[in-house]
């Protein structure tokens, strides 16, 4: 079970760039969660993926030298869902189809990958923590930065174009 969770249903075994595949797989999964449960359900998915991710990462890396193997992508899923939260709450508040906000989906994906790959500032600090908390936390922080970027881009769009 820990391997299924850590690899997000084996998506983490896709090559090349398993982290990017994990982030990409989080998009339809996030849409499904939102469609079934709304924005608070997606928020609950973030919390649950974090808790299960810490546990699964601890199990999968116990006794191994590599504290963050590339096949573990539940951290990317959690971070990507955080990046989608402004879209989820915005769509629900405005009562619009979340897929109509497709530029926001692209921005959430691109910004999350940017912050996750470059590991600027606190993202890099969390990544250097090692251990299951560090594995998860760097992507949580990258997701928060991406969410701020998504919100800023949405505000800019609405100020300039609407």
C-alpha positions in Angstrom: 0.0 0.0 0.0 2.8 2.4 0.8 4.3 2.0 -2.6 1.0 2.5 -4.3 0.5 5.8 -2.4 4.2 7.0 -2.7 4.2 6.4 -6.5 0.6 7.7 -6.9 -0.7 4.5 -8.4 2.7 3.8 -10.1 2.9 7.0 -12.0 6.2 7.6 -10.3 7.7 4.8 -12.4 7.1 6.7 -15.7 10.2 8.0 -17.3 11.7 10.5 -18.0 10.9 13.1 -15.4 8.7 11.2 -12.9 8.1 14.3 -10.9 6.6 16.0 -13.9 4.4 13.0 -14.6 3.3 13.0 -11.0 2.3 16.7 -11.3 0.5 16.0 -14.6 -1.4 13.0 -13.1 -2.5 15.2 -10.2 -4.4 17.5 -12.6 -7.2 15.0 -13.6 -7.2 13.5 -10.1 -7.7 17.0 -8.7 -10.5 17.8 -11.2 -12.2 14.5 -10.2 -12.0 15.3 -6.5 -13.2 18.9 -7.1 -16.1 17.6 -9.3 -17.2 15.1 -6.6 -16.6 17.1 -3.5 -16.0 20.8 -4.3 -13.1 23.0 -3.2 -13.1 21.8 0.4 -12.8 18.3 -0.9 -9.7 19.2 -2.8 -8.4 20.9 0.3 -9.0 17.7 2.2 -7.2 15.9 -0.5 -4.2 18.1 0.1 -4.2 17.3 3.8 -4.7 13.6 3.2 -2.0 13.4 0.6 0.4 15.1 2.9 -0.3 12.8 5.8 -0.3 9.7 3.7 2.7 11.0 1.8 4.8 11.4 5.0 3.8 7.9 6.1 4.4 6.2 2.7 7.7 8.0 2.2 8.9 6.9 5.6 8.0 3.3 4.8 9.5 3.4 1.3 12.8 5.0 2.3 13.4 3.2 5.6 16.9 1.7 5.7 17.9 3.2 2.3 20.5 5.8 1.6 18.3 7.7 -0.9 15.9 9.8 1.2 14.0 11.1 -1.9 13.9 8.5 -4.7 12.5 9.8 -7.9 9.7 7.3 -8.1 8.1 8.9 -5.0 5.7 11.5 -6.5 3.0 11.8 -3.9 4.8 15.0 -2.8 4.3 16.4 -6.3 0.6 15.5 -6.2 0.1 17.3 -2.9 2.0 20.4 -4.1 0.1 20.5 -7.4 -3.2 20.3 -5.6 -2.2 23.2 -3.5 -1.4 25.2 -6.7 -5.0 24.4 -7.9 -6.7 25.6 -4.8 -7.2 29.2 -6.0 -8.9 27.8 -9.1 -11.1 25.5 -7.1 -12.3 28.2 -4.7 -12.6 30.8 -7.4 -14.6 28.6 -9.6 -16.9 27.6 -6.8 -17.3 31.2 -5.6 -18.2 32.4 -9.1 -20.2 29.3 -9.9 -18.3 28.6 -13.1 -17.0 25.3 -14.6 -13.5 24.9 -13.2 -12.3 23.7 -16.7 -13.4 27.1 -18.1 -10.4 28.4 -16.1 -8.0 26.5 -18.3 -5.3 29.2 -18.4 -5.2 28.9 -14.6 -4.6 25.2 -14.9 -1.6 25.8 -17.2 -0.3 28.5 -14.9 -0.7 26.2 -11.8 1.2 23.4 -13.5 4.0 25.6 -15.0 4.5 27.6 -11.8 4.5 24.5 -9.6 7.1 22.8 -11.8 9.2 26.0 -11.9 9.3 26.3 -8.1 9.7 22.5 -7.6 12.6 22.2 -10.0 14.5 25.4 -9.2 14.1 25.0 -5.4 14.4 28.7 -4.7 14.5 30.0 -1.1 12.4 28.1 1.3 11.7 25.3 -1.2 15.4 24.5 -1.2 15.6 24.8 2.6 12.9 22.2 3.0 14.4 19.9 0.4 17.7 19.9 2.4 15.8 18.7 5.5 16.0 15.1 4.3 13.5 12.6 5.7 9.9 12.2 4.9 8.9 15.6 6.1 11.5 17.3 3.9 10.4 15.2 0.9 6.8 16.5 1.3 7.5 20.0 2.6 9.5 21.3 -0.3 6.6 20.5 -2.6 4.1 22.0 -0.2 6.0 25.2 -0.2 6.4 25.1 -4.0 2.6 24.6 -4.2 2.0 27.6 -2.0 4.3 29.8 -4.2 2.5 28.5 -7.3 -0.9 29.2 -5.7 0.2 32.8 -5.0 1.3 33.1 -8.6 -1.9 31.7 -9.9 -3.9 34.2 -7.8 -1.7 37.1 -8.9 -2.0 36.1 -12.6 -5.8 35.8 -12.2 -6.0 39.3 -10.5 -3.8 40.8 -13.3 -6.0 39.2 -15.9 -9.2 40.6 -14.3 -7.7 44.1 -13.8 -6.2 44.4 -17.3 -8.6 42.5 -19.5 -12.0 42.6 -17.8 
